[in-house]
């Protein structure tokens, strides 16, 4: 049996390098969140990373309604599950300040803030035909489940129901 001896100094350097990578890599991988970014300025947050496919229509001055002309919810190019809610809101003219307020440190948006525009009863009515179960009215929670459980403003949404059920809801 062979054992490898790593001097204490080398082990300390390896540990320091690993910690540096753990801290630094997410900074390069994730886009910046800039409240001053305009909806058509992808590079403000994403840098030089290519976001849109080659040949995509220029997005300068584009609104959510203009995006939906090609990306309707029933089309194969639907943006459901691809475009974070922060992008959808900003393209619809809803600024960061409208939901987060003017605090220097942004905090998660409470469901009550979401409900000022997205009334739970109206959402349940709008999604009444979704099968096998209306995602906005639950036999467990009624219409009272916190929006943030499924819908995340700056990250991909998740289907809360799949913890116990096999509902394949598409989340915007």
Number of C-alpha atoms within 10 A of each C-alpha: 2 4 5 5 7 9 8 9 9 10 12 12 11 12 12 12 11 12 11 11 12 11 10 11 10 10 11 11 10 10 15 14 12 10 12 11 16 18 22 16 13 19 15 16 17 16 13 9 11 10 10 11 7 7 6 7 10 9 14 11 11 14 17 16 13 13 16 14 9 13 16 14 14 9 11 9 12 16 19 18 15 13 17 19 20 18 19 19 17 18 20 15 14 13 19 17 12 10 17 16 13 10 8 7 7 13 10 11 15 13 15 12 12 15 14 10 8 13 12 20 14 12 16 18 12 12 14 14 11 12 11 10 16 18 24 21 19 14 8 8 10 13 18 13 16 15 18 16 13 17 18 18 17 13 13 16 21 17 17 15 16 11 8 7 9 10 16 12 18 12 19 19
